[in-house]
């Protein structure tokens, strides 16, 4: 999946793939959702999830 909205670097689904030797999005979506993501213009990824594990602690 390509970088949509520039938020992939902080996304919890971004993992390092040793086979490709680069970071990839590891979200499990079906083919229909992938086509929608590829051909539509989104301001940000609808599947984005913050990888900041301290975010909740800062709010306390």
Beta strands, then each sheet from edge to edge (+ up, - down):
strand 1: 14-17
strand 2: 22-25
sheet 1: 1+ 2-
end
